[in-house]
Amino acid sequence: MTFVIPRKTTLNPYLVDSIKRGDKMSQPISEENFFFFLFLFWIILYGLGRIFDFEKHGLKILPGFLMYRSKRLKRLLDSMSKRWRRLWMILSNVGLALAFGLMAFGIYFLVDGILKLTYTPEVASPVVLTVPGVTIQLYWLPYFFVAVAIVAITHELAHGIVALSEGIPVKSAGLFSALVFFGGFVEPDKEGFEKSSVASKVRTVCAGSSANLVTCFLVMLLMTSLFAQTGGVLIYETIENGPVDRAGLQRWDAIYAINGSRILTTQDFQNYMAKVTPSQTLILETNKGNKTIVTQAFENRTIIGIRAVDYYPSRLGLDHSTTINLYWTLSWTQLIALSAAVFNMLPIYTLDGDKLVQSILERVLKKWANEARVLVNVAFFGLLAANIILSFIKYGLVSI
């Protein structure tokens, strides 16, 4: 699956207290070290694959790529498709309607994006290719990887179950890793898929994205039940040797109050900081107790040296670390699920939207279907490329 994320749907757009591009941030690991260890991991893994015969156990290792074909997972799909076949038929029909809605929304999003990026960039939603370590900061990666795995596996399992319930054989199923991406795959029998009816084809094709949309809504409901309303601001970046950094506060620490004034949201934080002067002493109430800092000047503003987002405490009384990790895992899963649901239904080659359009065109246009499919692919790839290029021109290399 291809993940392209609209910037303004991400994780509550960043609150800027003080930091500008180029400021030195406190980082647990540099991008250079990350890519070095990633390269070293794949070299070692590939070397082990050359020494030992893993393929007899269903494990295939190539440079930067790993695939595990699971007979147990395939049997599970067979069992589930037979046990609740009537349910899958109902859900796949609902998913078909959802998929057409997702395709329509995706087209609207891209067209609207070009217009806004051209004429009103201040309200546009830049489109960003997700490249870990480049457009996604390293501290998001654990949550990002878990979210991608959940979304990809859910997506592929939905394809497999619906295919089997439609009588389309599945050759294999399993898990894979490509460089830094993890996911699942289901491989329907190509001949069986081609011989199936148009209705069976489109229901199978649309199952993945509709499952992602359902995942998004379920996660959203789960987050609503697990987390309370905003109860402070959560630090996700600090200026190295800045006021907050010197006080011992780090990424994922929360600020609840300043000088006794309750800070419930990032807007509360900004409103309070607008009245603060440089070199003023502030007492921050945090998850690590009270911290005393001295503000500093930054251009025409007074800062404490952080980037932060709204903090949502747990309704279950979980400890701070568990709350943070659970919240961001679910938040990224919701974001990736929605992005995958929408963008995967675009009629662009390799995406499910292309397979859906192809199945319909083959039924309607017959011998002209391939030519029409190419035209549709080119048009929508151009729309997507235009959004990415215009986003880069207007905002540079946007980093989430």
Secondary structure in CASP SS format (residue, H / E / C, confidence):
PFRMAT SS
TARGET T0000
AUTHOR 0000-0000-0000
METHOD secondary structure of the structure
MODEL  1
M C 1.00
T C 1.00
F C 1.00
V E 1.00
I E 1.00
P E 1.00
R H 1.00
K H 1.00
T H 1.00
T C 1.00
L C 1.00
N C 1.00
P C 1.00
Y C 1.00
L E 1.00
V E 1.00
D C 1.00
S C 1.00
I C 1.00
K C 1.00
R C 1.00
G C 1.00
D C 1.00
K C 1.00
M E 1.00
S C 1.00
Q C 1.00
P C 1.00
I C 1.00
S C 1.00
E H 1.00
E H 1.00
N H 1.00
F H 1.00
F H 1.00
F H 1.00
F H 1.00
L H 1.00
F H 1.00
L H 1.00
F H 1.00
W H 1.00
I H 1.00
I H 1.00
L H 1.00
Y H 1.00
G H 1.00
L H 1.00
G H 1.00
R H 1.00
I H 1.00
F C 1.00
D C 1.00
F C 1.00
E H 1.00
K H 1.00
H H 1.00
G C 1.00
L E 1.00
K E 1.00
I E 1.00
L E 1.00
P C 1.00
G C 1.00
F E 1.00
L E 1.00
M E 1.00
Y E 1.00
R E 1.00
S C 1.00
K H 1.00
R H 1.00
L H 1.00
K H 1.00
R H 1.00
L H 1.00
L H 1.00
D H 1.00
S H 1.00
M H 1.00
S H 1.00
K H 1.00
R H 1.00
W C 1.00
R H 1.00
R H 1.00
L H 1.00
W H 1.00
M H 1.00
I H 1.00
L H 1.00
S H 1.00
N H 1.00
V H 1.00
G H 1.00
L H 1.00
A H 1.00
L H 1.00
A H 1.00
F H 1.00
G H 1.00
L H 1.00
M H 1.00
A H 1.00
F H 1.00
G H 1.00
I H 1.00
Y H 1.00
F H 1.00
L H 1.00
V H 1.00
D H 1.00
G H 1.00
I H 1.00
L H 1.00
K H 1.00
L H 1.00
T H 1.00
Y H 1.00
T C 1.00
P H 1.00
E H 1.00
V H 1.00
A C 1.00
S C 1.00
P C 1.00
V E 1.00
V E 1.00
L E 1.00
T C 1.00
V C 1.00
P E 1.00
G C 1.00
V C 1.00
T C 1.00
I E 1.00
Q C 1.00
L H 1.00
Y H 1.00
W H 1.00
L H 1.00
P H 1.00
Y H 1.00
F H 1.00
F H 1.00
V H 1.00
A H 1.00
V H 1.00
A H 1.00
I H 1.00
V H 1.00
A H 1.00
I H 1.00
T H 1.00
H H 1.00
E H 1.00
L H 1.00
A H 1.00
H H 1.00
G H 1.00
I H 1.00
V H 1.00
A H 1.00
L H 1.00
S H 1.00
E C 1.00
G C 1.00
I C 1.00
P C 1.00
V E 1.00
K E 1.00
S E 1.00
A E 1.00
G E 1.00
L E 1.00
F E 1.00
S E 1.00
A E 1.00
L C 1.00
V C 1.00
F E 1.00
F E 1.00
G E 1.00
G E 1.00
F E 1.00
V E 1.00
E E 1.00
P E 1.00
D C 1.00
K H 1.00
E H 1.00
G H 1.00
F H 1.00
E H 1.00
K H 1.00
S C 1.00
S C 1.00
V H 1.00
A H 1.00
S H 1.00
K H 1.00
V H 1.00
R H 1.00
T H 1.00
V H 1.00
C H 1.00
A H 1.00
G H 1.00
S H 1.00
S H 1.00
A H 1.00
N H 1.00
L H 1.00
V H 1.00
T H 1.00
C H 1.00
F H 1.00
L H 1.00
V H 1.00
M H 1.00
L H 1.00
L H 1.00
M H 1.00
T H 1.00
S H 1.00
L H 1.00
F E 1.00
A C 1.00
Q C 1.00
T C 1.00
G C 1.00
G C 1.00
V E 1.00
L E 1.00
I E 1.00
Y E 1.00
E E 1.00
T E 1.00
I E 1.00
E C 1.00
N C 1.00
G C 1.00
P H 1.00
V H 1.00
D H 1.00
R H 1.00
A C 1.00
G C 1.00
L C 1.00
Q C 1.00
R C 1.00
W C 1.00
D C 1.00
A E 1.00
I E 1.00
Y E 1.00
A E 1.00
I E 1.00
N C 1.00
G C 1.00
S E 1.00
R E 1.00
I C 1.00
L C 1.00
T C 1.00
T H 1.00
Q H 1.00
D H 1.00
F H 1.00
Q H 1.00
N H 1.00
Y H 1.00
M H 1.00
A C 1.00
K C 1.00
V C 1.00
T C 1.00
P C 1.00
S C 1.00
Q C 1.00
T E 1.00
L E 1.00
I E 1.00
L E 1.00
E E 1.00
T E 1.00
N C 1.00
K C 1.00
G E 1.00
N E 1.00
K E 1.00
T E 1.00
I E 1.00
V E 1.00
T C 1.00
Q E 1.00
A E 1.00
F E 1.00
E C 1.00
N C 1.00
R E 1.00
T E 1.00
I E 1.00
I C 1.00
G C 1.00
I E 1.00
R E 1.00
A E 1.00
V E 1.00
D E 1.00
Y C 1.00
Y C 1.00
P C 1.00
S E 1.00
R C 1.00
L C 1.00
G C 1.00
L C 1.00
D C 1.00
H H 1.00
S H 1.00
T H 1.00
T H 1.00
I H 1.00
N H 1.00
L H 1.00
Y H 1.00
W H 1.00
T H 1.00
L H 1.00
S H 1.00
W H 1.00
T H 1.00
Q H 1.00
L H 1.00
I H 1.00
A H 1.00
L H 1.00
S H 1.00
A H 1.00
A H 1.00
V H 1.00
F H 1.00
N C 1.00
M C 1.00
L C 1.00
P C 1.00
I C 1.00
Y C 1.00
T C 1.00
L C 1.00
D H 1.00
G H 1.00
D H 1.00
K H 1.00
L H 1.00
V H 1.00
Q H 1.00
S H 1.00
I H 1.00
L H 1.00
E H 1.00
R H 1.00
V H 1.00
L C 1.00
K H 1.00
K H 1.00
W H 1.00
A H 1.00
N H 1.00
E H 1.00
A H 1.00
R H 1.00
V H 1.00
L H 1.00
V H 1.00
N H 1.00
V H 1.00
A H 1.00
F H 1.00
F H 1.00
G H 1.00
L H 1.00
L H 1.00
A H 1.00
A H 1.00
N H 1.00
I H 1.00
I H 1.00
L H 1.00
S H 1.00
F H 1.00
I H 1.00
K H 1.00
Y H 1.00
G C 1.00
L C 1.00
V C 1.00
S C 1.00
I C 1.00
END
